[in-house]
Amino acid sequence: MQEFPHHYHVTTHAEATGDIVLTSTSLDPLRTQSPVEFGGPGDRWSPETLLTGAVGDCFALTFRAVARASRLPWTSLRCGVTGTLERVGSVPQFTGFDVVAHLEVPEGTSVEAAQEALERAERHCLVSSSLRGPVHLRASVEASQPSPAFG
């Protein structure tokens, strides 16, 4: 890992109408629009969906690091994230993010250790800890049966 501070640069290009285009070095351009709730077409990523997605993405990446550091075996993680946008005073503001995580671990893996790893990921996710609105985790862990051998 590089020393802090880290800097992330994104260039935004907008015209009076049409898509907004986000670019960053070595990444494909990303086209965005307002979400349908704000009169947009609803077929593009929006700042609201990007932020909500960033919470889930950061949680999953943080979980990977936590699981690797604690040598926790796992097979898959699915996260659904719901961001709640409300009017606070006179300004729309995200007031919370609900993360529903479903973790599958191999049979024989400690469910308690898996649950602790999920909770550590929530506490250490840099996107979540950088937001004003609280992030709430609801997690489940499932031990999967070994796959039958194919012959």
N, C-alpha and C positions, 0 to 999 in steps of 0.2 A: 504494500500500500504506500502511496505517496504521502509526504508530509503535508500537514494542513498549513494554510488554507487551500482548499480545492476551489477552482473556478470553472463554471460551466457556462458556455456562451451559446446562445441561440439567436439567430437572426430572424426577424419577423417581417414579412413583406405583405402589405395590404394595399388594395385599391378601393375606390368608393363602393364597388359592389364585387361580388364573387368570393372565392375562397381566400382565406389567409394562408400563407405558406410559411411554415417554420423550417429552418435549415440549421444544421450544425455540422461541423467537420466530420467527415467519414460516415454520415448518416443519410439515409434516403429522405427527401423532402416529405413533410407531413402537411396535408391540407386540412384546414379546420374551418368551421362555420359556427354560428350561434346554434345552441340546441333548439329543438322544436318549442320548448317552454318559453323561449325568448324570440320566437318568430322565425327561427332558422329552419332549414330543410329537414333536419333530423337524420341525414345520411352521411354525416361527417363527424369526426371527433371534434369536441368543443373544449374550451378551457375547463368546463365543469366535469366532463367525462375524463379528460386527461388527468385532472387532479384526483378524481376518484380512482382512476386506474393506477396512478402513481402510488396511492396508499396500498393497493393490493400487490403491485409489483414490488415495492420496497419490502412489504411484509414477507413475500415469498423469497426474495433474495436474502433478506436478513435471516429467515428460517434456515435456508441452505447453509449459511455460514455458521449459525448456532448448532445445527445438526452435525456438521462436519467437525466443529471444534469439540463437541461432546461425544463424537463417534456414535451418534444415534442412527441406526439403519432405518430407512424409510423408502417407500416406493412411489407415492404420489401425494401431491397437495393441491386441493382445489379451493379457491377463495372466491366468495362473492362479496363485493363491497357495495354498500349503499351510502352515498353521501347525501346529507339532508341540507338543503339550502332554504333558509328562511329570511324574512325581513327582520333585521335587528335594528331598532330605531328606524332610520330612514334608508338603511343600506342593506342589500342582500348579502348574506354571509353564511358560509357553511357552519352549521352548529354542531355537527357530529358526523362520524363515519362508523358504520357498523360493518365489521369484518366477520363473515361466517366462513370458518376454515374447516375443511374436512381432510384429515391426514390419514393415509393408509401406511401401515408399518407391517413388516414381516411378522408372522406368527412367532410368539415367544419374546417379542420386544416389549419392554416395560411401557405400559400405557401411561403410567405416572411420569416417567422420564420424557415421553413424547409430549404429554400435556405441558410439562415444565418448559420444554424447548419452544413450544408454541407461545407460551406466555413470555419467555425471554425475548423472542422475536418481536412481539408486540411492544415490549418496553424499549427495545433498542432500535426500532425502525426509525431512521433519521427523518423520513418524510412525515410520519405520524407525530414525532416529537417536535417537529418544526411548525405544526399547525395550531391555530387557536382552539378549534373545535376538538372535543375529546374523541378518541378512537376507542371503540368498544369491540372486544373480541369475543365471539362465541365459537368454540372449537370442538371438534369431535375427532377421535382417533379410532381407526378400525384396523385390526390385525387381519391381514389377508392370508388365505390358504395358499400353500405352495402350488404352483401350476403343475398339472400332470405332465410327465415326460412324453414328448412326441417321438415316435420311433419310426 
